[in-house]
Amino acid sequence: MVSNELMDTVPMKIFLFKFNDLPKIDIIPIKKLLIKFNNLSLKKRLIIALVLSIPISIILIIVNKMISDMGKYIASHGYAFIIFSVVFVLCLIIIMVAWIKIENTKKRKNEQIAKEIQEWEEQIERERQEKAEKLERERLEEAEKEQQNLEKRTVFFAKRFLPYFINILTECLVIDSNIWMNDKYDNFFDVLRYVCKEQDYKMKLFGPQFDEIVNIKKKTEYGEEKNKRSRIAINRIEKYQKENLLDITPVSIDAKHDAYADPLIVKFLKSEVGKGVESTFISNDIELRIRVRQHLKDINDTNWKIVEMDDVLPGCDRVIDSLKYQTISELLK
């Protein structure tokens, strides 16, 4: 320890005064150097510390030599001051090494914590992805099962409906003109065409009924609703005729201008049933159905049936849907 006599000397007071008056040192460059020093291995840090201690000791010796002239006390106690300085520098080195070691320990600990956090987050993300993939697989499996069930139900109902549909393909089949002209009945006419091909069945279209449809087209302007509907019917009739699934009988050279099919249909069906011909009449005209039914009941025969479109259209829709999974031939087996 430096004695009070040394601290009270004028040179020492002057030295302390000048040291306190020095401007504050910017610690940022020192911090950068310490960070670089901190990144070195412990062996390298000790080597650097030992190397630095030599010039520092030399500088202190020089300083001690310079201040030895300040008084007899300093001259007589110069070695004590040198020992004190060396011990002081070594203490600083030890403190610096210890501080660096502590910082390294903190750094490694922080890095370990950061690594554990990262691994934890990655584990959570993997679990989340695995859970999402599992849910997606379950959803796809459920959707596939639902699709298979839908396919089975659709095919099942289609197969149950087709025998009933085939049963309406009697020797005499009359389809009302309003059905031929309705654009909402495409599925019915598609199923009718498929079944006719599979069963080698050919329809007969009553001649006056065809004339009535043609007259509607001729008496209306293009773009009118009735004109549009009559063209739909004519296109359907031609399609069936081209595929050899329909004959018009009797057919006239030109459409009769006064053709009105409803009363003629009643007479025609009454005549066919009276001859013992099994007949079917399909219509969505309730008044015409009532009239036809009453006339046929008066004959006291059971070889006829009247079918409403509401009875067959849902089944036709199922058949069209089932064609996504099976052919009409497979459905008819």
C-alpha positions in Angstrom: 0.0 0.0 0.0 1.3 3.5 -0.9 1.9 5.5 2.3 0.3 8.8 3.0 3.7 10.5 2.8 4.0 9.5 -0.8 0.4 10.7 -1.6 1.2 14.1 0.0 4.2 14.8 -2.1 3.8 17.7 -4.6 4.7 15.7 -7.7 2.1 13.0 -6.8 -0.5 15.6 -6.3 0.3 17.2 -9.6 0.2 13.7 -11.3 -3.2 12.9 -9.7 -4.5 16.4 -10.7 -3.5 16.0 -14.3 -4.9 12.4 -14.5 -8.3 13.5 -13.2 -8.3 16.3 -15.7 -7.9 13.9 -18.7 -11.0 13.7 -21.0 -13.2 10.6 -20.7 -12.1 7.7 -22.8 -14.4 6.4 -25.5 -15.0 2.7 -24.5 -16.5 1.5 -27.8 -13.1 0.7 -29.5 -12.0 -0.9 -26.2 -15.2 -3.0 -26.2 -14.6 -4.1 -29.8 -11.1 -5.2 -28.9 -12.4 -7.0 -25.9 -15.0 -8.8 -28.0 -12.3 -9.9 -30.5 -10.1 -10.9 -27.5 -13.1 -12.8 -26.1 -13.4 -14.9 -29.3 -9.9 -16.2 -28.9 -9.1 -19.5 -27.1 -8.1 -19.4 -23.5 -4.5 -20.4 -24.3 -4.1 -17.5 -26.8 -5.6 -15.0 -24.3 -3.1 -16.1 -21.6 -0.2 -15.8 -24.1 -1.4 -12.3 -25.1 -1.7 -11.3 -21.4 1.8 -12.5 -20.6 3.2 -10.8 -23.7 1.5 -7.5 -22.7 2.7 -7.7 -19.1 6.3 -7.4 -20.3 6.1 -4.0 -22.0 3.8 -2.8 -19.3 6.4 -3.8 -16.7 9.1 -2.1 -18.7 7.0 1.1 -19.0 6.4 1.0 -15.2 10.2 0.6 -14.6 10.9 3.6 -16.9 8.2 5.6 -15.1 9.6 4.5 -11.8 13.0 5.6 -13.0 11.7 9.0 -14.0 9.8 9.6 -10.8 12.7 8.4 -8.6 14.1 11.9 -8.8 11.0 13.3 -7.2 12.3 12.7 -3.7 14.4 10.7 -1.5 11.4 8.7 -0.4 10.6 7.5 -3.8 14.2 6.9 -4.5 14.6 4.8 -1.4 11.4 2.9 -2.0 11.6 2.5 -5.8 11.6 -1.3 -5.8 8.6 -1.4 -3.6 6.8 0.8 -6.1 7.9 -1.6 -9.0 6.6 -4.6 -7.0 3.4 -2.8 -6.3 3.0 -2.0 -10.0 3.7 -5.5 -11.2 1.3 -6.9 -8.7 -1.3 -4.4 -9.7 -0.9 -5.3 -13.5 -1.1 -9.0 -12.7 -4.2 -8.4 -10.7 -5.7 -6.6 -13.7 -4.8 -9.4 -16.0 -6.3 -12.0 -13.7 -9.5 -9.9 -13.4 -9.6 -9.5 -17.2 -9.1 -13.2 -17.8 -11.7 -14.1 -15.2 -14.2 -11.6 -16.7 -13.6 -13.0 -20.2 -14.1 -16.5 -18.9 -17.4 -15.5 -17.3 -18.5 -13.8 -20.5 -17.7 -16.9 -22.5 -19.6 -19.1 -20.0 -22.6 -16.7 -20.4 -22.3 -16.8 -24.2 -22.1 -20.6 -24.3 -25.1 -20.8 -22.0 -27.1 -18.3 -24.1 -26.2 -20.2 -27.2 -27.3 -23.4 -25.6 -30.6 -21.8 -24.5 -31.1 -20.4 -28.0 -30.4 -23.8 -29.6 -32.8 -25.5 -27.2 -35.5 -22.9 -28.0 -34.9 -23.4 -31.7 -35.1 -27.2 -31.4 -38.2 -26.8 -29.3 -39.8 -24.5 -31.9 -38.8 -26.9 -34.7 -40.3 -29.8 -32.8 -43.5 -27.9 -32.3 -43.6 -27.0 -36.0 -43.0 -30.7 -37.0 -45.8 -31.8 -34.6 -48.1 -29.1 -36.1 -47.2 -30.3 -39.7 -47.7 -33.9 -38.7 -51.1 -33.1 -37.2 -52.1 -31.1 -40.2 -51.0 -33.9 -42.5 -52.9 -36.4 -40.4 -56.0 -34.3 -40.5 -55.7 -33.9 -44.2 -55.3 -37.7 -44.7 -58.3 -38.3 -42.5 -60.3 -35.7 -44.5 -59.3 -37.3 -47.8 -60.1 -40.8 -46.5 -63.4 -39.6 -45.2 -64.1 -37.8 -48.6 -63.1 -41.0 -50.4 -65.4 -43.1 -48.3 -68.2 -40.6 -48.7 -67.6 -40.7 -52.5 -67.7 -44.5 -52.5 -70.9 -44.5 -50.4 -72.4 -41.9 -52.8 -71.4 -44.0 -55.8 -72.9 -47.1 -54.2 -76.1 -45.4 -53.3 -76.4 -43.7 -56.7 -75.8 -47.0 -58.6 -78.1 -48.9 -56.2 -81.0 -46.5 -56.8 -80.3 -46.4 -60.5 -80.4 -50.2 -60.8 -83.6 -50.3 -58.8 -85.2 -47.6 -61.0 -84.3 -49.0 -64.4 -86.5 -52.1 -64.3 -89.5 -49.7 -63.6 -88.4 -47.5 -66.5 -88.1 -50.5 -68.8 -91.6 -51.5 -67.8 -93.0 -48.3 -69.4 -91.6 -49.2 -72.8 -94.8 -50.9 -73.8 -95.9 -51.8 -77.3 -97.7 -48.5 -77.5 -95.8 -45.6 -75.9 -97.2 -42.0 -76.2 -95.3 -39.1 -74.8 -97.2 -35.8 -74.6 -96.1 -33.0 -76.8 -95.4 -30.7 -73.8 -92.8 -33.2 -72.6 -91.1 -33.3 -76.0 -91.0 -29.5 -75.9 -89.7 -29.1 -72.3 -85.9 -28.3 -72.0 -85.9 -29.5 -68.4 -86.4 -33.1 -69.4 -83.0 -33.8 -71.0 -82.1 -36.5 -68.5 -85.4 -38.3 -69.2 -84.8 -38.3 -73.0 -81.1 -39.4 -72.5 -82.1 -42.3 -70.3 -84.9 -43.2 -72.8 -82.4 -43.2 -75.6 -79.9 -45.4 -73.7 -82.5 -47.9 -72.7 -84.1 -48.1 -76.1 -80.7 -48.9 -77.6 -80.0 -51.6 -74.9 -83.5 -53.1 -75.3 -83.8 -52.8 -79.1 -86.9 -50.8 -78.6 -88.4 -48.4 -81.2 -90.9 -45.7 -80.3 -93.8 -44.6 -82.5 -94.7 -40.9 -82.6 -98.3 -40.2 -83.4 -98.4 -38.2 -86.8 -100.9 -35.5 -85.7 -98.8 -34.9 -82.6 -95.7 -34.2 -84.8 -97.9 -31.9 -87.0 -99.0 -30.0 -83.9 -95.4 -29.4 -82.8 -94.4 -28.2 -86.3 -97.4 -25.8 -86.5 -96.4 -24.2 -83.2 -93.0 -23.5 -84.7 -94.5 -22.1 -87.9 -97.1 -19.9 -86.2 -94.5 -18.2 -83.8 -91.6 -15.9 -84.4 -88.0 -17.0 -83.9 -87.0 -16.2 -80.3 -90.4 -16.6 -78.8 -90.7 -19.1 -76.0 -93.1 -21.4 -77.8 -91.0 -21.3 -81.0 -87.9 -22.2 -78.9 -89.7 -25.1 -77.2 -91.0 -26.5 -80.5 -87.5 -26.5 -82.0 -86.3 -28.4 -78.9 -88.9 -31.1 -79.6 -88.2 -31.3 -83.3 -84.4 -31.7 -82.6 -85.1 -34.4 -80.1 -87.4 -36.2 -82.6 -84.8 -36.0 -85.4 -82.1 -37.3 -83.0 -84.2 -40.4 -82.2 -85.1 -40.9 -85.8 -81.5 -40.7 -87.0 -80.5 -43.4 -84.4 -83.4 -45.6 -85.7 -85.2 -45.3 -82.3 -88.4 -43.7 -83.5 -90.9 -43.8 -86.4 -93.6 -41.3 -87.1 -96.9 -42.9 -88.0 -98.9 -41.9 -89.9 -96.8 -39.2 -91.4 -98.3 -36.6 -93.7 -96.7 -34.8 -96.7 -97.0 -31.5 -94.8 -98.2 -30.5 -91.4 -102.0 -30.0 -91.2 -102.8 -26.5 -90.2 -105.6 -27.5 -87.9 -103.7 -30.3 -86.2 -104.5 -30.5 -82.5 -103.2 -33.7 -80.9 -105.0 -33.9 -77.5 -108.3 -35.4 -78.7 -106.6 -37.5 -81.3 -104.3 -38.9 -78.6 -107.3 -39.9 -76.5 -108.9 -41.7 -79.4 -105.6 -43.3 -80.4 -104.9 -44.7 -76.9 -108.5 -45.8 -76.5 -108.3 -47.7 -79.8 -105.0 -49.3 -79.0 -106.1 -50.5 -75.6 -109.3 -51.7 -77.0 -107.3 -53.9 -79.4 -105.5 -55.4 -76.4 -102.2 -53.5 -77.1 -100.4 -52.7 -73.9 -100.1 -48.9 -73.8 -98.3 -46.2 -71.7 -99.1 -42.5 -71.7 -96.6 -40.1 -70.2 -97.8 -36.5 -69.6 -97.4 -33.6 -67.2 -100.8 -32.2 -68.3 -103.1 -33.1 -65.5 -106.4 -32.4 -67.4 -105.3 -34.5 -70.3 -104.3 -37.3 -67.9 -107.7 -37.2 -66.3 -109.4 -37.4 -69.7 -107.3 -40.3 -70.9 -107.6 -42.2 -67.7 -111.4 -42.0 -67.7 -111.7 -43.2 -71.2 -109.3 -46.1 -70.6 -111.1 -47.1 -67.4 -114.4 -47.3 -69.3 -112.9 -50.0 -71.4 -112.5 -52.1 -68.3 -109.0 -53.3 -69.1 -105.7 -53.2 -67.2 -103.1 -53.3 -69.9 -102.4 -49.6 -69.8 -100.6 -47.2 -67.5 -100.4 -43.4 -67.1 -97.0 -42.0 -65.9 -96.3 -38.6 -64.5 -93.0 -36.9 -65.1 -92.6 -36.5 -61.4 -92.5 -40.3 -61.1 -89.7 -40.8 -63.5 -87.5 -37.7 -63.6 -85.8 -38.2 -60.2 -84.9 -41.7 -61.2 -83.6 -40.5 -64.5 -81.4 -38.0 -62.7 -79.9 -40.8 -60.6 -79.2 -42.9 -63.7 -77.3 -40.0 -65.4 -75.3 -39.6 -62.2 -74.5 -43.3 -62.0 -73.1 -43.3 -65.6 -70.0 -41.6 -64.1 -69.3 -44.9 -62.4 -70.8 -47.6 -64.6 -72.1 -48.0 -68.2 -75.8 -48.4 -68.9 -75.1 -52.0 -69.8 -73.6 -52.6 -66.4 -76.5 -50.9 -64.7 -79.0 -53.0 -66.5 -77.4 -56.3 -65.4 
